[in-house]
Amino acid sequence: MTEGKDIQKLRALLPHWIRHNAEHGAEYKTWVHKAGRVGIYLEAAADHCESANFTLQQALEKLGGPPEDKVEHEHSVTQEG
């Protein structure tokens, strides 16, 4: 794979990774109070997900954002007109 293709693939992957991390972080937070004395670790893990996403978002912005043909969209599209 050429560097250009690698960068394009990375621009497509980063939004997926960011979304995936956010989902995991949210799940960890739902378990914080249920986990008793280890809840603090789940809370820390959720914070790490947020921190990682901040850094991944910076990388995505430096690369020019998601590729034009991979812009985030809802799966249920309604047509107007």
PDB file of N, CA, C and O in Angstrom:
ATOM      1  N   MET A   1       0.858  -1.175   0.000  1.00  0.00           N
ATOM      2  CA  MET A   1       0.000   0.000   0.000  1.00  0.00           C
ATOM      3  C   MET A   1       0.903   1.236   0.000  1.00  0.00           C
ATOM      4  O   MET A   1       1.900   1.284   0.720  1.00  0.00           O
ATOM      5  N   THR A   2       0.554   2.210  -0.794  1.00  0.00           N
ATOM      6  CA  THR A   2       1.349   3.432  -0.834  1.00  0.00           C
ATOM      7  C   THR A   2       0.999   4.325   0.338  1.00  0.00           C
ATOM      8  O   THR A   2      -0.042   4.165   0.976  1.00  0.00           O
ATOM      9  N   GLU A   3       1.895   5.277   0.614  1.00  0.00           N
ATOM     10  CA  GLU A   3       1.644   6.184   1.734  1.00  0.00           C
ATOM     11  C   GLU A   3       0.329   6.928   1.554  1.00  0.00           C
ATOM     12  O   GLU A   3      -0.419   7.094   2.517  1.00  0.00           O
ATOM     13  N   GLY A   4       0.034   7.377   0.342  1.00  0.00           N
ATOM     14  CA  GLY A   4      -1.223   8.082   0.076  1.00  0.00           C
ATOM     15  C   GLY A   4      -2.435   7.226   0.387  1.00  0.00           C
ATOM     16  O   GLY A   4      -3.409   7.705   0.968  1.00  0.00           O
ATOM     17  N   LYS A   5      -2.378   5.960   0.002  1.00  0.00           N
ATOM     18  CA  LYS A   5      -3.498   5.056   0.288  1.00  0.00           C
ATOM     19  C   LYS A   5      -3.596   4.761   1.779  1.00  0.00           C
ATOM     20  O   LYS A   5      -4.693   4.638   2.325  1.00  0.00           O
ATOM     21  N   ASP A   6      -2.441   4.649   2.436  1.00  0.00           N
ATOM     22  CA  ASP A   6      -2.448   4.434   3.886  1.00  0.00           C
ATOM     23  C   ASP A   6      -3.100   5.610   4.598  1.00  0.00           C
ATOM     24  O   ASP A   6      -3.887   5.421   5.525  1.00  0.00           O
ATOM     25  N   ILE A   7      -2.774   6.821   4.165  1.00  0.00           N
ATOM     26  CA  ILE A   7      -3.348   8.021   4.788  1.00  0.00           C
ATOM     27  C   ILE A   7      -4.852   8.063   4.548  1.00  0.00           C
ATOM     28  O   ILE A   7      -5.611   8.378   5.464  1.00  0.00           O
ATOM     29  N   GLN A   8      -5.293   7.749   3.335  1.00  0.00           N
ATOM     30  CA  GLN A   8      -6.728   7.735   3.049  1.00  0.00           C
ATOM     31  C   GLN A   8      -7.444   6.703   3.917  1.00  0.00           C
ATOM     32  O   GLN A   8      -8.527   6.964   4.441  1.00  0.00           O
ATOM     33  N   LYS A   9      -6.832   5.539   4.064  1.00  0.00           N
ATOM     34  CA  LYS A   9      -7.431   4.503   4.910  1.00  0.00           C
ATOM     35  C   LYS A   9      -7.493   4.979   6.360  1.00  0.00           C
ATOM     36  O   LYS A   9      -8.499   4.773   7.041  1.00  0.00           O
ATOM     37  N   LEU A  10      -6.421   5.613   6.833  1.00  0.00           N
ATOM     38  CA  LEU A  10      -6.394   6.129   8.196  1.00  0.00           C
ATOM     39  C   LEU A  10      -7.474   7.183   8.397  1.00  0.00           C
ATOM     40  O   LEU A  10      -8.110   7.217   9.451  1.00  0.00           O
ATOM     41  N   ARG A  11      -7.694   8.049   7.402  1.00  0.00           N
ATOM     42  CA  ARG A  11      -8.747   9.065   7.494  1.00  0.00           C
ATOM     43  C   ARG A  11     -10.125   8.417   7.595  1.00  0.00           C
ATOM     44  O   ARG A  11     -11.038   8.993   8.187  1.00  0.00           O
ATOM     45  N   ALA A  12     -10.282   7.241   7.030  1.00  0.00           N
ATOM     46  CA  ALA A  12     -11.553   6.513   7.141  1.00  0.00           C
ATOM     47  C   ALA A  12     -11.647   5.755   8.470  1.00  0.00           C
ATOM     48  O   ALA A  12     -12.730   5.638   9.044  1.00  0.00           O
ATOM     49  N   LEU A  13     -10.516   5.245   8.955  1.00  0.00           N
ATOM     50  CA  LEU A  13     -10.512   4.460  10.187  1.00  0.00           C
ATOM     51  C   LEU A  13     -10.654   5.313  11.443  1.00  0.00           C
ATOM     52  O   LEU A  13     -11.338   4.913  12.385  1.00  0.00           O
ATOM     53  N   LEU A  14     -10.027   6.467  11.470  1.00  0.00           N
ATOM     54  CA  LEU A  14     -10.037   7.291  12.682  1.00  0.00           C
ATOM     55  C   LEU A  14     -11.441   7.599  13.190  1.00  0.00           C
ATOM     56  O   LEU A  14     -11.675   7.447  14.389  1.00  0.00           O
ATOM     57  N   PRO A  15     -12.396   8.025  12.352  1.00  0.00           N
ATOM     58  CA  PRO A  15     -13.745   8.268  12.880  1.00  0.00           C
ATOM     59  C   PRO A  15     -14.365   7.009  13.496  1.00  0.00           C
ATOM     60  O   PRO A  15     -15.070   7.085  14.502  1.00  0.00           O
ATOM     61  N   HIS A  16     -14.096   5.859  12.885  1.00  0.00           N
ATOM     62  CA  HIS A  16     -14.609   4.594  13.429  1.00  0.00           C
ATOM     63  C   HIS A  16     -14.004   4.321  14.798  1.00  0.00           C
ATOM     64  O   HIS A  16     -14.715   3.949  15.731  1.00  0.00           O
ATOM     65  N   TRP A  17     -12.702   4.502  14.919  1.00  0.00           N
ATOM     66  CA  TRP A  17     -12.034   4.266  16.204  1.00  0.00           C
ATOM     67  C   TRP A  17     -12.543   5.223  17.267  1.00  0.00           C
ATOM     68  O   TRP A  17     -12.759   4.824  18.411  1.00  0.00           O
ATOM     69  N   ILE A  18     -12.737   6.478  16.899  1.00  0.00           N
ATOM     70  CA  ILE A  18     -13.237   7.479  17.843  1.00  0.00           C
ATOM     71  C   ILE A  18     -14.626   7.086  18.344  1.00  0.00           C
ATOM     72  O   ILE A  18     -14.895   7.130  19.545  1.00  0.00           O
ATOM     73  N   ARG A  19     -15.491   6.708  17.433  1.00  0.00           N
ATOM     74  CA  ARG A  19     -16.847   6.287  17.791  1.00  0.00           C
ATOM     75  C   ARG A  19     -16.799   5.045  18.682  1.00  0.00           C
ATOM     76  O   ARG A  19     -17.515   4.960  19.680  1.00  0.00           O
ATOM     77  N   HIS A  20     -15.958   4.097  18.317  1.00  0.00           N
ATOM     78  CA  HIS A  20     -15.829   2.847  19.062  1.00  0.00           C
ATOM     79  C   HIS A  20     -15.334   3.113  20.488  1.00  0.00           C
ATOM     80  O   HIS A  20     -15.868   2.549  21.443  1.00  0.00           O
ATOM     81  N   ASN A  21     -14.318   3.969  20.634  1.00  0.00           N
ATOM     82  CA  ASN A  21     -13.825   4.325  21.963  1.00  0.00           C
ATOM     83  C   ASN A  21     -14.904   4.999  22.800  1.00  0.00           C
ATOM     84  O   ASN A  21     -15.038   4.716  23.991  1.00  0.00           O
ATOM     85  N   ALA A  22     -15.672   5.888  22.179  1.00  0.00           N
ATOM     86  CA  ALA A  22     -16.742   6.590  22.901  1.00  0.00           C
ATOM     87  C   ALA A  22     -17.784   5.595  23.414  1.00  0.00           C
ATOM     88  O   ALA A  22     -18.285   5.730  24.530  1.00  0.00           O
ATOM     89  N   GLU A  23     -18.100   4.605  22.596  1.00  0.00           N
ATOM     90  CA  GLU A  23     -19.069   3.585  23.013  1.00  0.00           C
ATOM     91  C   GLU A  23     -18.532   2.797  24.207  1.00  0.00           C
ATOM     92  O   GLU A  23     -19.257   2.549  25.170  1.00  0.00           O
ATOM     93  N   HIS A  24     -17.269   2.408  24.141  1.00  0.00           N
ATOM     94  CA  HIS A  24     -16.675   1.672  25.264  1.00  0.00           C
ATOM     95  C   HIS A  24     -16.627   2.538  26.516  1.00  0.00           C
ATOM     96  O   HIS A  24     -16.972   2.073  27.602  1.00  0.00           O
ATOM     97  N   GLY A  25     -16.206   3.783  26.378  1.00  0.00           N
ATOM     98  CA  GLY A  25     -16.137   4.686  27.531  1.00  0.00           C
ATOM     99  C   GLY A  25     -17.490   4.852  28.194  1.00  0.00           C
ATOM    100  O   GLY A  25     -17.591   4.850  29.421  1.00  0.00           O
ATOM    101  N   ALA A  26     -18.528   4.996  27.388  1.00  0.00           N
ATOM    102  CA  ALA A  26     -19.881   5.140  27.938  1.00  0.00           C
ATOM    103  C   ALA A  26     -20.298   3.865  28.679  1.00  0.00           C
ATOM    104  O   ALA A  26     -20.929   3.933  29.734  1.00  0.00           O
ATOM    105  N   GLU A  27     -19.948   2.730  28.133  1.00  0.00           N
ATOM    106  CA  GLU A  27     -20.278   1.457  28.795  1.00  0.00           C
ATOM    107  C   GLU A  27     -19.535   1.331  30.125  1.00  0.00           C
ATOM    108  O   GLU A  27     -20.111   0.894  31.121  1.00  0.00           O
ATOM    109  N   TYR A  28     -18.267   1.710  30.141  1.00  0.00           N
ATOM    110  CA  TYR A  28     -17.503   1.662  31.392  1.00  0.00           C
ATOM    111  C   TYR A  28     -18.171   2.525  32.459  1.00  0.00           C
ATOM    112  O   TYR A  28     -18.280   2.130  33.620  1.00  0.00           O
ATOM    113  N   LYS A  29     -18.613   3.711  32.042  1.00  0.00           N
ATOM    114  CA  LYS A  29     -19.239   4.630  33.005  1.00  0.00           C
ATOM    115  C   LYS A  29     -20.525   4.053  33.584  1.00  0.00           C
ATOM    116  O   LYS A  29     -20.846   4.319  34.742  1.00  0.00           O
ATOM    117  N   THR A  30     -21.268   3.267  32.803  1.00  0.00           N
ATOM    118  CA  THR A  30     -22.490   2.670  33.343  1.00  0.00           C
ATOM    119  C   THR A  30     -22.179   1.629  34.413  1.00  0.00           C
ATOM    120  O   THR A  30     -23.046   1.289  35.218  1.00  0.00           O
ATOM    121  N   TRP A  31     -20.957   1.125  34.426  1.00  0.00           N
ATOM    122  CA  TRP A  31     -20.569   0.100  35.387  1.00  0.00           C
ATOM    123  C   TRP A  31     -19.830   0.644  36.604  1.00  0.00           C
ATOM    124  O   TRP A  31     -19.565  -0.105  37.544  1.00  0.00           O
ATOM    125  N   VAL A  32     -19.495   1.920  36.604  1.00  0.00           N
ATOM    126  CA  VAL A  32     -18.708   2.488  37.702  1.00  0.00           C
ATOM    127  C   VAL A  32     -19.355   2.212  39.058  1.00  0.00           C
ATOM    128  O   VAL A  32     -18.690   1.705  39.961  1.00  0.00           O
ATOM    129  N   HIS A  33     -20.631   2.536  39.214  1.00  0.00           N
ATOM    130  CA  HIS A  33     -21.291   2.368  40.515  1.00  0.00           C
ATOM    131  C   HIS A  33     -21.647   0.909  40.800  1.00  0.00           C
ATOM    132  O   HIS A  33     -21.761   0.505  41.957  1.00  0.00           O
ATOM    133  N   LYS A  34     -21.818   0.134  39.747  1.00  0.00           N
ATOM    134  CA  LYS A  34     -22.139  -1.283  39.932  1.00  0.00           C
ATOM    135  C   LYS A  34     -20.916  -2.097  40.343  1.00  0.00           C
ATOM    136  O   LYS A  34     -21.047  -3.176  40.920  1.00  0.00           O
ATOM    137  N   ALA A  35     -19.730  -1.578  40.045  1.00  0.00           N
ATOM    138  CA  ALA A  35     -18.495  -2.341  40.225  1.00  0.00           C
ATOM    139  C   ALA A  35     -17.893  -2.232  41.616  1.00  0.00           C
ATOM    140  O   ALA A  35     -16.849  -2.822  41.895  1.00  0.00           O
ATOM    141  N   GLY A  36     -18.547  -1.482  42.480  1.00  0.00           N
ATOM    142  CA  GLY A  36     -18.037  -1.379  43.848  1.00  0.00           C
ATOM    143  C   GLY A  36     -16.658  -0.757  43.914  1.00  0.00           C
ATOM    144  O   GLY A  36     -16.395   0.282  43.308  1.00  0.00           O
ATOM    145  N   ARG A  37     -15.784  -1.409  44.657  1.00  0.00           N
ATOM    146  CA  ARG A  37     -14.460  -0.822  44.911  1.00  0.00           C
ATOM    147  C   ARG A  37     -13.584  -0.728  43.663  1.00  0.00           C
ATOM    148  O   ARG A  37     -12.614   0.029  43.668  1.00  0.00           O
ATOM    149  N   VAL A  38     -13.887  -1.463  42.599  1.00  0.00           N
ATOM    150  CA  VAL A  38     -13.084  -1.355  41.374  1.00  0.00           C
ATOM    151  C   VAL A  38     -13.687  -0.359  40.380  1.00  0.00           C
ATOM    152  O   VAL A  38     -13.162  -0.169  39.283  1.00  0.00           O
ATOM    153  N   GLY A  39     -14.782   0.268  40.771  1.00  0.00           N
ATOM    154  CA  GLY A  39     -15.416   1.261  39.900  1.00  0.00           C
ATOM    155  C   GLY A  39     -14.484   2.407  39.542  1.00  0.00           C
ATOM    156  O   GLY A  39     -14.564   2.965  38.447  1.00  0.00           O
ATOM    157  N   ILE A  40     -13.605   2.751  40.463  1.00  0.00           N
ATOM    158  CA  ILE A  40     -12.654   3.833  40.195  1.00  0.00           C
ATOM    159  C   ILE A  40     -11.773   3.507  38.984  1.00  0.00           C
ATOM    160  O   ILE A  40     -11.375   4.405  38.241  1.00  0.00           O
ATOM    161  N   TYR A  41     -11.474   2.230  38.793  1.00  0.00           N
ATOM    162  CA  TYR A  41     -10.656   1.821  37.648  1.00  0.00           C
ATOM    163  C   TYR A  41     -11.447   1.923  36.342  1.00  0.00           C
ATOM    164  O   TYR A  41     -10.909   2.290  35.297  1.00  0.00           O
ATOM    165  N   LEU A  42     -12.722   1.593  36.427  1.00  0.00           N
ATOM    166  CA  LEU A  42     -13.568   1.732  35.234  1.00  0.00           C
ATOM    167  C   LEU A  42     -13.728   3.203  34.861  1.00  0.00           C
ATOM    168  O   LEU A  42     -13.739   3.561  33.683  1.00  0.00           O
ATOM    169  N   GLU A  43     -13.852   4.046  35.881  1.00  0.00           N
ATOM    170  CA  GLU A  43     -13.950   5.477  35.631  1.00  0.00           C
ATOM    171  C   GLU A  43     -12.659   5.998  34.985  1.00  0.00           C
ATOM    172  O   GLU A  43     -12.705   6.820  34.070  1.00  0.00           O
ATOM    173  N   ALA A  44     -11.535   5.522  35.458  1.00  0.00           N
ATOM    174  CA  ALA A  44     -10.249   5.915  34.873  1.00  0.00           C
ATOM    175  C   ALA A  44     -10.147   5.425  33.429  1.00  0.00           C
ATOM    176  O   ALA A  44      -9.655   6.144  32.560  1.00  0.00           O
ATOM    177  N   ALA A  45     -10.609   4.214  33.177  1.00  0.00           N
ATOM    178  CA  ALA A  45     -10.579   3.688  31.810  1.00  0.00           C
ATOM    179  C   ALA A  45     -11.448   4.533  30.887  1.00  0.00           C
ATOM    180  O   ALA A  45     -11.067   4.802  29.748  1.00  0.00           O
ATOM    181  N   ALA A  46     -12.611   4.951  31.372  1.00  0.00           N
ATOM    182  CA  ALA A  46     -13.482   5.819  30.580  1.00  0.00           C
ATOM    183  C   ALA A  46     -12.789   7.142  30.284  1.00  0.00           C
ATOM    184  O   ALA A  46     -12.880   7.663  29.172  1.00  0.00           O
ATOM    185  N   ASP A  47     -12.099   7.682  31.277  1.00  0.00           N
ATOM    186  CA  ASP A  47     -11.350   8.925  31.070  1.00  0.00           C
ATOM    187  C   ASP A  47     -10.249   8.738  30.031  1.00  0.00           C
ATOM    188  O   ASP A  47      -9.995   9.630  29.221  1.00  0.00           O
ATOM    189  N   HIS A  48      -9.602   7.588  30.056  1.00  0.00           N
ATOM    190  CA  HIS A  48      -8.558   7.303  29.072  1.00  0.00           C
ATOM    191  C   HIS A  48      -9.148   7.225  27.656  1.00  0.00           C
ATOM    192  O   HIS A  48      -8.519   7.664  26.693  1.00  0.00           O
ATOM    193  N   CYS A  49     -10.338   6.674  27.540  1.00  0.00           N
ATOM    194  CA  CYS A  49     -11.004   6.636  26.230  1.00  0.00           C
ATOM    195  C   CYS A  49     -11.241   8.049  25.716  1.00  0.00           C
ATOM    196  O   CYS A  49     -11.009   8.337  24.542  1.00  0.00           O
ATOM    197  N   GLU A  50     -11.704   8.926  26.598  1.00  0.00           N
ATOM    198  CA  GLU A  50     -11.946  10.317  26.204  1.00  0.00           C
ATOM    199  C   GLU A  50     -10.649  11.001  25.794  1.00  0.00           C
ATOM    200  O   GLU A  50     -10.613  11.737  24.808  1.00  0.00           O
ATOM    201  N   SER A  51      -9.593  10.760  26.546  1.00  0.00           N
ATOM    202  CA  SER A  51      -8.293  11.346  26.235  1.00  0.00           C
ATOM    203  C   SER A  51      -7.765  10.825  24.898  1.00  0.00           C
ATOM    204  O   SER A  51      -7.255  11.590  24.079  1.00  0.00           O
ATOM    205  N   ALA A  52      -7.893   9.528  24.691  1.00  0.00           N
ATOM    206  CA  ALA A  52      -7.461   8.939  23.424  1.00  0.00           C
ATOM    207  C   ALA A  52      -8.247   9.532  22.266  1.00  0.00           C
ATOM    208  O   ALA A  52      -7.682   9.824  21.212  1.00  0.00           O
ATOM    209  N   ASN A  53      -9.542   9.709  22.458  1.00  0.00           N
ATOM    210  CA  ASN A  53     -10.361  10.282  21.392  1.00  0.00           C
ATOM    211  C   ASN A  53      -9.960  11.711  21.066  1.00  0.00           C
ATOM    212  O   ASN A  53      -9.995  12.117  19.904  1.00  0.00           O
ATOM    213  N   PHE A  54      -9.581  12.470  22.075  1.00  0.00           N
ATOM    214  CA  PHE A  54      -9.112  13.834  21.836  1.00  0.00           C
ATOM    215  C   PHE A  54      -7.880  13.797  20.931  1.00  0.00           C
ATOM    216  O   PHE A  54      -7.775  14.567  19.976  1.00  0.00           O
ATOM    217  N   THR A  55      -6.959  12.900  21.242  1.00  0.00           N
ATOM    218  CA  THR A  55      -5.730  12.781  20.467  1.00  0.00           C
ATOM    219  C   THR A  55      -6.018  12.256  19.058  1.00  0.00           C
ATOM    220  O   THR A  55      -5.447  12.748  18.084  1.00  0.00           O
ATOM    221  N   LEU A  56      -6.898  11.265  18.947  1.00  0.00           N
ATOM    222  CA  LEU A  56      -7.254  10.737  17.636  1.00  0.00           C
ATOM    223  C   LEU A  56      -7.954  11.794  16.791  1.00  0.00           C
ATOM    224  O   LEU A  56      -7.738  11.861  15.581  1.00  0.00           O
ATOM    225  N   GLN A  57      -8.785  12.616  17.413  1.00  0.00           N
ATOM    226  CA  GLN A  57      -9.463  13.692  16.696  1.00  0.00           C
ATOM    227  C   GLN A  57      -8.452  14.710  16.169  1.00  0.00           C
ATOM    228  O   GLN A  57      -8.596  15.216  15.056  1.00  0.00           O
ATOM    229  N   GLN A  58      -7.441  15.003  16.963  1.00  0.00           N
ATOM    230  CA  GLN A  58      -6.382  15.912  16.508  1.00  0.00           C
ATOM    231  C   GLN A  58      -5.668  15.335  15.281  1.00  0.00           C
ATOM    232  O   GLN A  58      -5.391  16.051  14.319  1.00  0.00           O
ATOM    233  N   ALA A  59      -5.379  14.044  15.327  1.00  0.00           N
ATOM    234  CA  ALA A  59      -4.727  13.391  14.183  1.00  0.00           C
ATOM    235  C   ALA A  59      -5.616  13.485  12.943  1.00  0.00           C
ATOM    236  O   ALA A  59      -5.138  13.788  11.850  1.00  0.00           O
ATOM    237  N   LEU A  60      -6.908  13.224  13.119  1.00  0.00           N
ATOM    238  CA  LEU A  60      -7.839  13.284  11.995  1.00  0.00           C
ATOM    239  C   LEU A  60      -7.882  14.686  11.401  1.00  0.00           C
ATOM    240  O   LEU A  60      -7.892  14.847  10.181  1.00  0.00           O
ATOM    241  N   GLU A  61      -7.905  15.688  12.252  1.00  0.00           N
ATOM    242  CA  GLU A  61      -7.927  17.071  11.765  1.00  0.00           C
ATOM    243  C   GLU A  61      -6.651  17.410  11.005  1.00  0.00           C
ATOM    244  O   GLU A  61      -6.704  18.096   9.984  1.00  0.00           O
ATOM    245  N   LYS A  62      -5.497  16.934  11.493  1.00  0.00           N
ATOM    246  CA  LYS A  62      -4.221  17.173  10.810  1.00  0.00           C
ATOM    247  C   LYS A  62      -4.202  16.507   9.436  1.00  0.00           C
ATOM    248  O   LYS A  62      -3.535  16.990   8.521  1.00  0.00           O
ATOM    249  N   LEU A  63      -4.927  15.404   9.290  1.00  0.00           N
ATOM    250  CA  LEU A  63      -4.989  14.702   8.009  1.00  0.00           C
ATOM    251  C   LEU A  63      -6.058  15.279   7.075  1.00  0.00           C
ATOM    252  O   LEU A  63      -6.199  14.824   5.940  1.00  0.00           O
ATOM    253  N   GLY A  64      -6.801  16.265   7.542  1.00  0.00           N
ATOM    254  CA  GLY A  64      -7.821  16.895   6.697  1.00  0.00           C
ATOM    255  C   GLY A  64      -9.224  16.391   6.925  1.00  0.00           C
ATOM    256  O   GLY A  64     -10.119  16.670   6.127  1.00  0.00           O
ATOM    257  N   GLY A  65      -9.435  15.650   8.002  1.00  0.00           N
ATOM    258  CA  GLY A  65     -10.772  15.136   8.306  1.00  0.00           C
ATOM    259  C   GLY A  65     -11.058  13.849   7.563  1.00  0.00           C
ATOM    260  O   GLY A  65     -10.204  13.330   6.844  1.00  0.00           O
ATOM    261  N   PRO A  66     -12.267  13.336   7.742  1.00  0.00           N
ATOM    262  CA  PRO A  66     -12.618  12.087   7.056  1.00  0.00           C
ATOM    263  C   PRO A  66     -12.656  12.317   5.547  1.00  0.00           C
ATOM    264  O   PRO A  66     -12.921  13.433   5.100  1.00  0.00           O
ATOM    265  N   PRO A  67     -12.394  11.274   4.759  1.00  0.00           N
ATOM    266  CA  PRO A  67     -12.457  11.440   3.304  1.00  0.00           C
ATOM    267  C   PRO A  67     -13.861  11.846   2.876  1.00  0.00           C
ATOM    268  O   PRO A  67     -14.845  11.490   3.524  1.00  0.00           O
ATOM    269  N   GLU A  68     -13.943  12.577   1.802  1.00  0.00           N
ATOM    270  CA  GLU A  68     -15.232  13.098   1.323  1.00  0.00           C
ATOM    271  C   GLU A  68     -16.267  11.990   1.148  1.00  0.00           C
ATOM    272  O   GLU A  68     -17.437  12.189   1.475  1.00  0.00           O
ATOM    273  N   ASP A  69     -15.867  10.850   0.650  1.00  0.00           N
ATOM    274  CA  ASP A  69     -16.823   9.764   0.410  1.00  0.00           C
ATOM    275  C   ASP A  69     -17.118   8.953   1.657  1.00  0.00           C
ATOM    276  O   ASP A  69     -17.922   8.023   1.604  1.00  0.00           O
ATOM    277  N   LYS A  70     -16.486   9.279   2.784  1.00  0.00           N
ATOM    278  CA  LYS A  70     -16.700   8.550   4.039  1.00  0.00           C
ATOM    279  C   LYS A  70     -17.184   9.460   5.150  1.00  0.00           C
ATOM    280  O   LYS A  70     -17.028   9.127   6.325  1.00  0.00           O
ATOM    281  N   VAL A  71     -17.766  10.596   4.813  1.00  0.00           N
ATOM    282  CA  VAL A  71     -18.243  11.521   5.829  1.00  0.00           C
ATOM    283  C   VAL A  71     -19.321  10.834   6.645  1.00  0.00           C
ATOM    284  O   VAL A  71     -20.192  10.153   6.103  1.00  0.00           O
ATOM    285  N   GLU A  72     -19.250  11.022   7.957  1.00  0.00           N
ATOM    286  CA  GLU A  72     -20.208  10.389   8.863  1.00  0.00           C
ATOM    287  C   GLU A  72     -21.637  10.762   8.488  1.00  0.00           C
ATOM    288  O   GLU A  72     -21.929  11.918   8.181  1.00  0.00           O
ATOM    289  N   HIS A  73     -22.512   9.783   8.517  1.00  0.00           N
ATOM    290  CA  HIS A  73     -23.918  10.008   8.207  1.00  0.00           C
ATOM    291  C   HIS A  73     -24.768   8.977   8.935  1.00  0.00           C
ATOM    292  O   HIS A  73     -24.285   7.931   9.368  1.00  0.00           O
ATOM    293  N   GLU A  74     -26.020   9.300   9.052  1.00  0.00           N
ATOM    294  CA  GLU A  74     -26.967   8.365   9.651  1.00  0.00           C
ATOM    295  C   GLU A  74     -27.277   7.263   8.646  1.00  0.00           C
ATOM    296  O   GLU A  74     -27.263   7.493   7.436  1.00  0.00           O
ATOM    297  N   HIS A  75     -27.550   6.088   9.144  1.00  0.00           N
ATOM    298  CA  HIS A  75     -27.865   4.982   8.255  1.00  0.00           C
ATOM    299  C   HIS A  75     -29.295   5.049   7.735  1.00  0.00           C
ATOM    300  O   HIS A  75     -29.599   4.514   6.669  1.00  0.00           O
ATOM    301  N   SER A  76     -30.161   5.700   8.480  1.00  0.00           N
ATOM    302  CA  SER A  76     -31.542   5.853   8.001  1.00  0.00           C
ATOM    303  C   SER A  76     -31.662   7.217   7.342  1.00  0.00           C
ATOM    304  O   SER A  76     -31.867   8.231   8.010  1.00  0.00           O
ATOM    305  N   VAL A  77     -31.533   7.227   6.039  1.00  0.00           N
ATOM    306  CA  VAL A  77     -31.545   8.485   5.285  1.00  0.00           C
ATOM    307  C   VAL A  77     -32.950   8.710   4.745  1.00  0.00           C
ATOM    308  O   VAL A  77     -33.571   7.818   4.168  1.00  0.00           O
ATOM    309  N   THR A  78     -33.427   9.924   4.950  1.00  0.00           N
ATOM    310  CA  THR A  78     -34.735  10.297   4.383  1.00  0.00           C
ATOM    311  C   THR A  78     -34.488  11.195   3.198  1.00  0.00           C
ATOM    312  O   THR A  78     -33.605  12.052   3.227  1.00  0.00           O
ATOM    313  N   GLN A  79     -35.263  10.999   2.162  1.00  0.00           N
ATOM    314  CA  GLN A  79     -35.119  11.835   0.979  1.00  0.00           C
ATOM    315  C   GLN A  79     -36.149  12.927   1.016  1.00  0.00           C
ATOM    316  O   GLN A  79     -37.316  12.703   1.340  1.00  0.00           O
ATOM    317  N   GLU A  80     -35.695  14.121   0.677  1.00  0.00           N
ATOM    318  CA  GLU A  80     -36.606  15.249   0.617  1.00  0.00           C
ATOM    319  C   GLU A  80     -36.986  15.514  -0.823  1.00  0.00           C
ATOM    320  O   GLU A  80     -36.239  15.214  -1.755  1.00  0.00           O
ATOM    321  N   GLY A  81     -38.157  16.079  -0.977  1.00  0.00           N
ATOM    322  CA  GLY A  81     -38.499  16.532  -2.315  1.00  0.00           C
ATOM    323  C   GLY A  81     -39.508  15.765  -2.940  1.00  0.00           C
ATOM    324  O   GLY A  81     -39.884  16.049  -4.077  1.00  0.00           O
TER     325      GLY A  81
END
